[in-house]
Amino acid sequence: MLDTRVWLTVGVIALVTALLRFLPFLVFRKSGKTPRLIEKLGRLLPFAVMGMLVVYCLKEVQFSTFGGFLPELIACLVVGALYLWKRNTLISIVAGTVCYMLLVQFVF
């Protein structure tokens, strides 16, 4: 049986998530116009997050053997090529991840 603390934790998490989702609408509803700083952050942050994810994913690449860096290199090339071809971030990331996992499991 689930403990009361589990339900309380789930409730608090749901409340905080809902609050974070609705907070921008509550804060900016009176002025009707989004501040320039928020608009600029909305344009720049996706690129910053993607760059940070790339650095995080590639931080422990070993260049001492081909098996240490070749799967990552091939997967990165797949992601880049698919993005340039289809202009779809989701497809390119999923395909790159599948490519990397197949290379690591069956080739290297």
Summary of the structure (lengths in Angstrom):
residues: 108
radius of gyration: 20.8
end to end distance: 44.9
largest distance: 59.1
contacts: 223
relative contact order: 0.06
helix: 81%
strand: 0%
